Amino acid sequence: MKNFLVTLTVLTLYLFCSSFAQSTDDTWNRLAGSAFIDNHSFDLLERLCDEAGGRMMGTSKNKKAMEIMKQELERLSIAAHYETFNVPGWQRGEDKVKMTYPAEKDFNAIALGYADSVPEFEANAVFAGYGFSEEYNEKDVKGKIVLVSSERPKGKEPLLRYEAIDIAAEKGAKAILFINEHPGTLNLAGTGNFQGTPTLIPAFSLNYEEGMWLKRLLTNGKDVKLDLSVKSRCKEVETANLVYSIPGKVKEKIVIGAHFDSWDISQGAIDNGIGTAILFDVARLIKTFAESNYFSIDFVWFNGEEFGLWGSKMYAEMHRNDRIVAMVNMDMTGEPTGFNVMGFDQFIPFFNDLKFRLNGFDLSSGVVNYPYTNSDHIPFMFKGIPTFSLQAHLDEDMVKYYHSSGDTFDKVNKKYLSEASAVVSIMVKELANLKMLEKGKKTPEQMADLFRKFHLDERLKRQKEWIYGN
Ligand SMILES: [Zn+2]
């Protein structure tokens, strides 16, 4: 009898444990297996890059790419819908920066986003170091074109581009040129500000080699004359986020997003084609193998991140009455190496457990707690919503061409996409059933403390994005 009871207990325990292990592992195995075997995110990204091109918000290329994306989702029976909105946009025109003295040279310069049109003018150039206010002492820049270095100044925080533009304008300069700090004749695209207002003066990125040429002439005391004109212009644009929703048992939902737009001067393969492509496969995996969850899920391809997080701001605004319990952001997500709880440290044990159980992946960065700004999770963080991202590795040539013309499809690593799809789909499935998220939201006071704790308050204030008062 005793033996029988022991046997029965052992048998019950075995059945209990194995059924528990089965229910988890089976879904995980399916998600991970299919992420490697049936994954077409690489082919999708190739189409986006090669058939549409750079996906700058408000352009026909961006629209075409999003239509390709929507069709490819439809082929997988995934019905995504557009959520359109109007925001301040910008159209690139034929802009010109030309040296007329002492040598003649049409520079390969590009205007920064929100640089508004100005008629052609000629002016002398002045070198103003890193662009700090004190560097203008004893320099007369009124009516001139200021040249500044984008390198990191020794021993102090560099100026943000917006700050350097405002300082130069305040000193009376007529335009500002930023020298790209990386050699290789590459321009660095970027927005002139996050508010969508025309920059006070035209702002350009100059490549390193041409910038150094100008800087040498100026520091040698030579006169330099430039001819400059801006045909680019600020204008309102209609654009859209692409959203795919899977209802759960409750209306509370988790949002997993990646920005779809890129700069126009490249294919935006790494920034953020890879995040876009991973999200494409994660949507397929969750729909196919893990469709029933406690929480609802919105998969969102945000537009207009590069110009100032417009898509995520608008999504957060348009869905202000939805109860969002978590947000996962993928921006330039490469080969997974761990997880980031972004200041929401009560979720560290959950991610530690996840990392521990994903034993076949090299998640050696572990679980980090390191929030950052300037990507699509920020509008959700401002609402106190727990926000997470993947720690991930990118190769040197993936990072090197950030925001430059070299960010092209040839840099994409297919294996990284599959690995990320496997890890992220499992993470999303687990989050979609993690009931502690119902109580994860922070108050505005707690969020202000969180940003202060990680010294992000200064940066947000400098970008005019701080919403918490003093
Ligand atoms: Zn990005």
Boltz pocket constraint, residues with backbone or C-beta under 6 A from the ligand:
constraints:
  - pocket:
      binder: B
      contacts: [[A, 259], [A, 261], [A, 271], [A, 272], [A, 305], [A, 331], [A, 332]]
      max_distance: 6.0
